[in-house]
Amino acid sequence: MDKLKSKNSKTNRKFVLITASLSVAIFFGGTAFNICQGKFNNKLNAAEQKEGAVAQLPVGFKEAMAHSFQQGAEWPDKVLLNNVSMKVEYNFNETLTNYAKTLLKQYRSDYTTIAVIDNETGRVLAAVGYEGRANSFNKNLIMTSTHPSASLIKMVTTAELLQNTQVKKETMFDFRGRSTTLFKYQLNESRSNRWDKTQTFETAFAKSNNVIFGKAAIKNTTSEGIVRMAEGFGFNQPIMTEFGFLRSEIHQVKDDFSLAELASGYNVDTVISPIHAAAMASVIANDGVFRNPKLISKIVDPKTGENIWPEVLTERRAISLETSKEMHEMMGMTVDDGTARRSFRKMSNSYRDVLDIGGKTGSITGGTPFGKRDWFAAFAMPREKGKGKGISISVMNVNVKKWHVKSSMLAKNIIEYYYKNINPIALNANSDSKRAPSESRPVKRRRHHHKRRSA
């Protein structure tokens, strides 16, 4: 869903400014964030009230880490504080990180990021940024919020509509024209239904129908409601205590067409980081709870050998349990019968039988670095209870001149590797080795009247 070049150029200059000033643009978090969303007034239970016990970082650590992002492409293993060199250790899984690097070198896209989060702990297991032209890895690509979120924002819009309006998964919507576009005439009620098509809201999510999301937002909510829901998902605030600059942004709009763009992701003003994209998917895996990603595992004082950064899980409820369950099914439909279906049909049934996988795709032209972004954010968790919450993953390709590989295909490969080599799971020996069409998840199939897939 491409935007006009003039708007991209204007927004691109804005993102260049953001990137250039990364080392000084430190946003201090810590302000209490209270969610009050329409019908959702549930209090956090005891297991979810863990925000208050956040360990304090050494004075100046955030600024030092921000400065390090201008010093090179590698993750800094030491940070100088008051003339003392503090040792920094990360939660990265070395085996998974090396596999991600090998995978990216194989396809050599213009720019690619892969982020993997452990849903239960919030630990960032992999955070890899790659530049195909230089055939090199660069942490800055994955640690900047200069990337338009595209249709990933439909997760936020879906949560707002399901939780705070009368819209249900089964609600039917009319639309005309291509579902991948968004023009003003498509949002107006047609005088004749001759060329109109219909889809349920659930199918519109799986097929990423911009028109239906735009119409649903105009009729049922406001930009204030969407922004408030987005803030529950971590927007407009630092998502990690360690990095004050890592902040995704979304803003209110003034007119209906802009609201339709906001709700469908058909703009370049809503920006996000790849790590945050994975964290958004983890909200659904964690039954509606947002767990702040944690990239750093230890900060060690060399004089005492003491870890001055004890691991504390910080979380809050973003959406209700009921809403998360509905979105869980909708994201599953995206993988089974939606915009990611082609990639996951290549996954063997032995994995699909034992894993619960759901995701959301997105594509848009713009951002910094400039190009056509191809997003995929997903969760992959064992179906068997008691086997944990699994992982969430985001993959972002930025294609400048041509496409090299789909983001959903890279995610599929990462998921298979993780459950084979990092956290092995018992597979069903009776499953076929090749993927049979649409047999892994018991979802209802619907006939659709349009042929073009949206992103």
C-alpha positions as CSV (number, residue, x, y, z in Angstrom):
1,M,0.0,0.0,0.0
2,D,2.2,2.7,-1.3
3,K,1.9,6.4,-0.4
4,L,2.5,9.4,-2.7
5,K,6.2,10.2,-3.1
6,S,5.7,13.8,-1.9
7,K,4.4,12.6,1.5
8,N,7.1,10.0,1.7
9,S,9.8,12.6,1.0
10,K,8.5,14.9,3.7
11,T,8.2,12.2,6.3
12,N,11.6,10.7,5.3
13,R,13.3,14.0,6.1
14,K,11.7,13.8,9.5
15,F,13.0,10.3,10.2
16,V,16.5,11.3,9.0
17,L,16.4,14.0,11.7
18,I,15.4,11.4,14.3
19,T,18.2,9.1,13.3
20,A,20.8,11.8,13.3
21,S,19.9,13.0,16.8
22,L,19.6,9.5,18.3
23,S,22.4,9.9,20.8
24,V,20.9,13.1,22.3
25,A,17.3,12.4,22.0
26,I,16.8,10.7,25.3
27,F,13.3,10.5,26.5
28,F,13.1,9.8,30.2
29,G,10.4,7.3,31.1
30,G,9.0,6.5,34.5
31,T,5.8,8.4,34.4
32,A,3.0,6.2,35.7
33,F,0.8,5.0,32.8
34,N,-2.9,4.3,33.7
35,I,-5.1,2.6,31.2
36,C,-8.7,3.6,31.0
37,Q,-10.3,2.2,27.9
38,G,-14.1,2.4,27.4
39,K,-15.7,-0.7,28.7
40,F,-12.4,-2.2,30.0
41,N,-12.0,-1.3,33.6
42,N,-10.6,-4.5,35.0
43,K,-8.0,-4.2,37.7
44,L,-4.7,-6.0,37.4
45,N,-4.5,-9.1,39.4
46,A,-1.6,-9.7,41.8
47,A,0.5,-11.6,39.2
48,E,0.3,-8.6,36.9
49,Q,1.1,-5.8,39.3
50,K,4.9,-5.9,38.9
51,E,5.7,-2.5,37.5
52,G,6.6,-0.9,40.7
53,A,9.6,-3.1,41.4
54,V,11.8,-1.8,38.6
55,A,15.5,-1.9,39.3
56,Q,17.3,1.5,39.1
57,L,19.9,1.9,36.3
58,P,23.2,3.5,37.2
59,V,23.1,7.3,36.7
60,G,24.1,8.1,33.1
61,F,23.7,4.6,31.8
62,K,20.9,5.5,29.3
63,E,22.9,8.4,27.9
64,A,26.0,6.2,27.6
65,M,24.1,3.5,25.7
66,A,22.5,6.0,23.4
67,H,26.0,7.5,22.7
68,S,27.3,4.0,21.9
69,F,25.0,3.8,18.9
70,Q,27.2,6.3,17.1
71,Q,30.4,4.4,17.8
72,G,29.9,1.3,15.7
73,A,27.8,-1.5,14.5
74,E,28.4,-4.0,17.3
75,W,26.6,-4.2,20.6
76,P,28.8,-2.6,23.3
77,D,30.1,-5.0,25.9
78,K,31.4,-2.1,28.1
79,V,30.0,1.3,29.1
80,L,32.1,4.0,30.7
81,L,30.4,5.5,33.7
82,N,32.2,8.0,36.0
83,N,35.5,6.7,34.6
84,V,34.5,3.1,35.5
85,S,34.1,0.6,32.7
86,M,30.9,-1.4,33.4
87,K,30.5,-4.7,31.8
88,V,27.3,-5.2,29.8
89,E,25.8,-8.6,29.1
90,Y,22.8,-9.3,26.9
91,N,19.9,-11.9,26.8
92,F,20.8,-12.9,23.2
93,N,20.8,-16.6,22.5
94,E,24.1,-17.0,20.5
95,T,22.9,-20.1,18.6
96,L,19.7,-18.4,17.4
97,T,21.5,-15.2,16.6
98,N,24.1,-17.0,14.5
99,Y,21.3,-18.8,12.6
100,A,19.5,-15.5,11.9
101,K,22.7,-14.0,10.6
102,T,23.3,-17.0,8.3
103,L,19.8,-16.8,7.0
104,L,20.1,-13.1,6.2
105,K,23.3,-13.5,4.4
106,Q,21.7,-16.2,2.3
107,Y,19.0,-13.8,0.9
108,R,20.9,-10.5,1.1
109,S,17.9,-8.2,1.1
110,D,18.6,-4.5,1.0
111,Y,17.8,-4.1,4.8
112,T,16.4,-6.7,7.1
113,T,15.8,-7.0,10.9
114,I,14.9,-10.1,13.0
115,A,13.8,-9.7,16.6
116,V,12.8,-12.7,18.8
117,I,11.3,-12.4,22.3
118,D,10.7,-15.0,24.9
119,N,7.0,-14.4,25.8
120,E,7.2,-15.6,29.4
121,T,10.3,-13.6,30.5
122,G,10.4,-10.7,28.0
123,R,14.0,-11.5,27.2
124,V,15.2,-10.5,23.7
125,L,16.7,-13.7,22.4
126,A,17.8,-12.2,19.0
127,A,18.1,-8.7,17.6
128,V,19.8,-8.7,14.3
129,G,20.0,-5.9,11.7
130,Y,21.5,-6.5,8.3
131,E,22.5,-4.4,5.3
132,G,22.6,-6.4,2.1
133,R,24.6,-4.0,0.0
134,A,27.5,-3.9,2.5
135,N,26.9,-7.5,3.6
136,S,27.2,-6.3,7.2
137,F,25.3,-6.4,10.4
138,N,24.2,-3.2,12.2
139,K,22.4,-2.9,15.5
140,N,21.1,0.6,14.7
141,L,18.6,-0.7,12.2
142,I,16.7,-2.7,14.8
143,M,17.1,-0.2,17.5
144,T,15.5,2.8,15.8
145,S,11.8,3.7,15.6
146,T,12.0,5.2,12.1
147,H,9.9,2.5,10.4
148,P,6.3,3.0,9.4
149,S,4.2,0.3,11.1
150,A,2.0,-0.2,8.1
151,S,-0.8,-2.8,8.7
152,L,0.8,-4.0,12.0
153,I,-1.3,-1.1,13.5
154,K,-4.4,-3.1,12.6
155,M,-3.6,-5.2,15.7
156,V,-4.2,-2.0,17.8
157,T,-7.3,-1.0,15.8
158,T,-8.7,-4.5,16.1
159,A,-8.3,-4.5,19.9
160,E,-10.0,-1.1,20.1
161,L,-13.0,-2.1,18.0
162,L,-13.5,-5.5,19.6
163,Q,-13.1,-4.3,23.2
164,N,-14.7,-0.9,23.1
165,T,-17.3,-0.9,20.4
166,Q,-20.1,-3.1,19.0
167,V,-17.9,-4.6,16.3
168,K,-17.5,-8.4,16.6
169,K,-15.4,-10.9,14.6
170,E,-18.5,-11.9,12.7
171,T,-19.6,-8.3,11.9
172,M,-20.1,-8.0,8.1
173,F,-18.8,-5.0,6.2
174,D,-19.3,-3.9,2.6
175,F,-16.4,-2.6,0.5
176,R,-15.7,-1.7,-3.1
177,G,-12.5,-1.4,-5.1
178,R,-9.3,-3.1,-4.2
179,S,-8.8,-3.9,-0.5
180,T,-5.1,-2.9,-0.8
181,T,-5.9,0.7,-1.6
182,L,-7.6,3.5,0.4
183,F,-9.4,6.3,-1.5
184,K,-12.1,8.6,-0.2
185,Y,-14.7,7.2,-2.6
186,Q,-14.2,3.8,-1.1
187,L,-15.2,5.1,2.3
188,N,-18.5,6.6,1.1
189,E,-21.7,4.6,1.0
190,S,-22.3,3.5,-2.6
191,R,-25.6,4.4,-4.2
192,S,-25.7,1.0,-5.8
193,N,-24.6,-2.3,-4.3
194,R,-23.8,-3.7,-7.7
195,W,-20.1,-3.7,-7.3
196,D,-19.9,-4.1,-3.5
197,K,-18.3,-7.0,-1.9
198,T,-18.6,-8.2,1.7
199,Q,-16.3,-9.6,4.3
200,T,-16.5,-10.4,8.0
201,F,-14.2,-8.3,10.3
202,E,-12.2,-11.4,11.0
203,T,-11.6,-12.0,7.3
204,A,-10.8,-8.4,6.8
205,F,-8.0,-8.7,9.4
206,A,-6.6,-11.9,7.9
207,K,-6.7,-10.4,4.4
208,S,-5.6,-6.9,5.7
209,N,-8.5,-5.1,4.1
210,N,-7.7,-1.3,4.3
211,V,-11.1,-0.2,3.2
212,I,-13.0,-2.2,5.9
213,F,-10.7,-1.1,8.6
214,G,-11.1,2.5,7.5
215,K,-14.9,2.3,7.4
216,A,-15.1,0.4,10.7
217,A,-13.0,3.1,12.5
218,I,-14.9,6.0,11.1
219,K,-18.3,4.5,12.2
220,N,-17.3,3.1,15.5
221,T,-14.3,4.9,17.2
222,T,-12.1,8.0,17.2
223,S,-8.4,8.6,16.7
224,E,-8.3,9.4,20.5
225,G,-9.5,5.9,21.1
226,I,-7.0,4.3,18.8
227,V,-4.1,6.2,20.3
228,R,-5.2,5.4,23.8
229,M,-5.3,1.7,22.9
230,A,-1.9,2.0,21.2
231,E,-0.4,3.4,24.3
232,G,-1.6,0.3,26.1
233,F,0.5,-1.6,23.5
234,G,3.6,0.5,24.4
235,F,3.4,3.4,22.0
236,N,4.4,7.0,22.9
237,Q,6.7,5.8,25.7
238,P,10.1,4.0,26.0
239,I,9.4,0.2,25.8
240,M,12.6,-0.7,27.6
241,T,14.0,0.7,30.8
242,E,17.5,0.4,29.5
243,F,17.0,2.5,26.3
244,G,15.1,5.8,26.8
245,F,15.3,6.6,23.1
246,L,13.5,3.5,21.8
247,R,10.1,4.9,21.5
248,S,7.4,4.2,18.9
249,E,5.0,7.0,18.0
250,I,1.4,7.4,17.1
251,H,-0.6,10.7,17.0
252,Q,-4.2,11.7,16.8
253,V,-5.7,13.0,13.6
254,K,-8.4,15.6,12.8
255,D,-10.6,14.3,9.9
256,D,-12.3,11.1,8.9
257,F,-10.0,10.2,6.0
258,S,-6.9,10.6,8.2
259,L,-8.7,8.4,10.8
260,A,-9.2,5.7,8.1
261,E,-5.5,6.0,7.3
262,L,-4.5,5.8,10.9
263,A,-6.7,2.7,11.6
264,S,-5.6,0.8,8.6
265,G,-1.9,1.7,8.7
266,Y,-2.1,3.5,5.4
267,N,0.3,6.3,6.6
268,V,3.9,6.8,7.3
269,D,3.5,8.9,10.5
270,T,2.9,5.9,12.8
271,V,6.4,4.6,13.4
272,I,7.7,1.6,15.3
273,S,10.9,-0.3,16.1
274,P,11.3,-4.0,15.1
275,I,11.7,-5.0,18.7
276,H,8.4,-3.3,19.6
277,A,6.7,-5.1,16.7
278,A,7.6,-8.4,18.3
279,A,6.4,-7.2,21.7
280,M,3.0,-6.3,20.2
281,A,2.6,-9.9,19.0
282,S,3.6,-11.1,22.5
283,V,0.6,-9.3,24.0
284,I,-1.7,-11.8,22.3
285,A,0.4,-14.8,23.3
286,N,0.4,-13.5,26.9
287,D,-3.4,-13.3,27.1
288,G,-3.5,-9.5,26.8
289,V,-0.6,-8.6,29.0
290,F,2.2,-6.3,27.7
291,R,5.6,-7.4,29.0
292,N,8.4,-4.9,28.5
293,P,11.1,-6.5,26.4
294,K,14.4,-6.9,28.3
295,L,17.6,-6.8,26.2
296,I,20.3,-6.4,28.8
297,S,20.7,-9.3,31.3
298,K,23.5,-7.9,33.5
299,I,25.5,-4.8,34.3
300,V,28.5,-5.9,36.2
301,D,30.6,-3.6,38.4
302,P,34.2,-4.6,37.7
303,K,35.4,-3.7,41.2
304,T,33.0,-5.9,43.1
305,G,31.8,-8.3,40.4
306,E,28.3,-7.6,41.4
307,N,25.4,-7.4,39.0
308,I,23.8,-4.0,39.6
309,W,20.9,-4.7,37.2
310,P,18.9,-7.6,38.7
311,E,16.3,-9.1,36.3
312,V,12.8,-7.9,37.1
313,L,9.8,-8.7,34.9
314,T,7.7,-5.6,34.3
315,E,4.2,-6.0,32.8
316,R,0.8,-4.5,32.7
317,R,-2.6,-5.5,31.2
318,A,-3.1,-4.0,27.7
319,I,-6.3,-5.6,26.7
320,S,-8.9,-7.9,28.3
321,L,-8.5,-11.7,28.3
322,E,-11.6,-12.0,26.1
323,T,-10.2,-9.6,23.5
324,S,-6.9,-11.3,23.4
325,K,-8.5,-14.7,22.8
326,E,-10.5,-13.3,19.8
327,M,-7.4,-11.7,18.4
328,H,-5.5,-15.0,18.9
329,E,-7.9,-16.7,16.5
330,M,-7.8,-13.8,14.0
331,M,-4.0,-13.9,13.9
332,G,-4.2,-17.6,13.4
333,M,-6.4,-17.1,10.4
334,T,-3.8,-14.7,8.9
335,V,-1.4,-17.6,8.9
336,D,-3.8,-20.3,7.8
337,D,-5.9,-18.5,5.2
338,G,-4.7,-14.9,5.0
339,T,-1.8,-12.8,3.8
340,A,0.9,-15.1,5.3
341,R,-0.6,-18.4,4.2
342,R,1.8,-19.0,1.3
343,S,4.9,-19.0,3.5
344,F,3.4,-21.2,6.2
345,R,2.0,-23.8,3.8
346,K,5.7,-24.7,3.3
347,M,6.0,-25.5,7.0
348,S,5.6,-29.3,7.6
349,N,2.5,-30.6,9.4
350,S,4.8,-32.0,12.1
351,Y,5.4,-28.4,13.3
352,R,1.9,-27.1,12.6
353,D,0.3,-29.9,14.6
354,V,2.1,-29.0,17.8
355,L,2.5,-25.2,17.4
356,D,0.0,-22.5,17.7
357,I,1.1,-19.8,15.3
358,G,-0.6,-16.4,14.5
359,G,0.7,-13.3,12.9
360,K,0.1,-10.0,11.0
361,T,1.7,-8.8,7.8
362,G,2.2,-5.2,6.7
363,S,3.7,-3.4,3.8
364,I,4.3,0.3,3.0
365,T,6.8,2.6,1.2
366,G,8.6,5.2,3.3
367,G,10.6,5.5,6.5
368,T,14.4,5.6,7.1
369,P,16.1,3.9,5.4
370,F,13.7,4.6,2.6
371,G,12.2,1.7,0.7
372,K,9.2,-0.6,0.6
373,R,8.8,-2.3,4.0
374,D,7.6,-5.8,4.3
375,W,6.6,-6.6,7.9
376,F,5.6,-9.8,9.7
377,A,4.9,-10.0,13.4
378,A,3.9,-13.3,15.0
379,F,3.7,-15.6,18.0
380,A,4.6,-19.3,18.0
381,M,3.7,-21.3,21.1
382,P,3.3,-25.0,21.9
383,R,-0.4,-26.1,21.7
384,E,0.1,-28.4,24.7
385,K,-0.6,-26.7,28.0
386,G,2.2,-26.5,30.4
387,K,4.8,-26.2,27.7
388,G,5.1,-22.4,28.0
389,K,4.1,-19.4,26.0
390,G,6.8,-19.8,23.4
391,I,8.2,-16.9,21.4
392,S,7.2,-13.8,19.5
393,I,9.0,-12.6,16.4
394,S,9.2,-9.7,14.0
395,V,10.8,-9.6,10.6
396,M,11.1,-6.4,8.6
397,N,12.5,-6.2,5.1
398,V,13.2,-2.9,3.4
399,N,13.3,-3.5,-0.3
400,V,14.8,-0.6,-2.4
401,K,14.6,-1.9,-5.9
402,K,13.5,-5.5,-5.8
403,W,12.1,-8.1,-3.4
404,H,14.4,-10.9,-2.2
405,V,12.4,-12.9,0.3
406,K,9.1,-12.5,2.1
407,S,9.3,-11.5,5.8
408,S,6.8,-14.3,6.7
409,M,9.1,-16.9,5.1
410,L,12.1,-15.7,7.2
411,A,9.8,-15.9,10.3
412,K,8.7,-19.4,9.4
413,N,12.4,-20.5,9.1
414,I,13.3,-18.9,12.5
415,I,10.3,-20.6,14.2
416,E,11.3,-24.0,12.8
417,Y,14.9,-23.6,13.9
418,Y,14.0,-22.4,17.4
419,Y,11.7,-25.4,18.1
420,K,14.2,-27.8,16.6
421,N,17.5,-26.6,18.1
422,I,16.9,-24.0,20.9
423,N,13.8,-25.3,22.6
424,P,13.1,-28.7,21.0
425,I,9.5,-29.8,21.0
426,A,8.2,-33.3,20.4
427,L,6.8,-33.6,16.9
428,N,4.0,-35.7,15.7
429,A,5.6,-38.6,13.8
430,N,2.4,-39.4,11.9
431,S,2.2,-36.0,10.3
432,D,2.9,-35.6,6.6
433,S,6.3,-34.0,5.9
434,K,4.7,-31.6,3.4
435,R,2.2,-29.0,4.2
436,A,-1.4,-29.9,3.2
437,P,-3.6,-27.0,2.4
438,S,-5.4,-25.5,5.4
439,E,-5.6,-28.5,7.7
440,S,-3.7,-27.5,10.8
441,R,-6.2,-25.2,12.5
442,P,-10.0,-25.7,12.9
443,V,-11.1,-22.4,11.4
444,K,-14.1,-21.8,9.2
445,R,-13.3,-21.2,5.6
446,R,-15.2,-18.5,3.7
447,R,-15.4,-17.8,0.0
448,H,-14.0,-14.4,-1.0
449,H,-15.1,-12.4,-4.0
450,H,-11.8,-10.6,-4.6
451,K,-8.6,-12.1,-5.8
452,R,-5.9,-9.6,-4.9
453,R,-4.2,-10.0,-1.5
454,S,-3.6,-7.1,0.8
455,A,-0.7,-6.7,3.1
